[in-house]
Amino acid sequence: MPDSLETKNHGPNSLFIRGLTQWMASAHPDQSTLIDLDCLPEKLQNRRFVLSKPASESEIQRWEDSHHLILPSGLREWLKISNGLIIDGFQWIHPLRSIGPTIRFSPSRSLMIQPASWYEFGNPNDSPVNLDLIQSDLSHTHNSLTESPVFVVGAETESDPPRIISHSFTDWLIQLARSEFHDHWSNSPLTHLGDPIESHYRRKVPPKLSPRLCKICMEVGGKLASGSDDRTIMRNYQLNRDDLEQIVDAFQYRSIKKASRTTGKPSS
């Protein structure tokens, strides 16, 4: 099979429909109640899909080993069918080599540092979609426990907040098929299943700091949150960059936990 193969024929035997059927059988056995695969080909006849050469199990394993993360089971299964997915010229699912840390295009209003487990896996219609891989580590098996929420960062405004748009990659792809592959979340503020920041810190193991860093954590974090220069703080407190990042991670964790207890609002 070539590295990429365009398919414009969306009949029942087209490459894309066969791939989607194969994915449904492996990712969600009760496919008959979720996607009408008999009617879908006709609805997609004006869309253009490009499949890619499948990723091998060893390629996926190398990615996971190098990143110290495990991809959600639904995404792993798709990559083994097609290493990425292009729809109408947009990369809706990245090939394995392009799945990487979420890139922000503006400073965050809520975070001083972004969670290291936030990974962009696709860019439908130039609207990045991300996974929080915090629940995945190399001690877990490849099953539903490794599923991670799908979220968009947004502009962090009231009308466009960071929001979870699906509880897992599997749910996300199923919803796409049911909506005839339209990015329904882009123009729908109702597609808001939770705050990815709160969700991350709810599931995160409490950061462990050395006694020295623990003692100054809230003081240093408060100064950074108020806009103090990080290099000045590092010099005054005799910190290196790794120390500072550990402090910020712990500060964000403690602050969000405290805010949740104060408001009585459970994390999403």
Secondary structure, 3 states (H helix, E strand, C coil): CCCEEEECCCCCCCHHHHHHHHHHHHHCCCHHHCCCCCCHHHHCCCCCEEEECCCCHHHHHHHHHHHCCCCCHHHHHHHCCCCCEEECCEEEECCHHHCEECCCCCCCCCCCCCCCCEEEEECHHHCCEEEECCCCCCCCCCCHHHCCCEEECCCCCCCCCCEEEECCHHHHHHHHHHCCCCCCCCCCCCCCCCCHHHHHHHHCCCCCCCHHHHHHHHHHHHHHHCCCCHHHHHHHHCCCHHHHHHHHHHHHHHHHHHHHHHHCCCCC
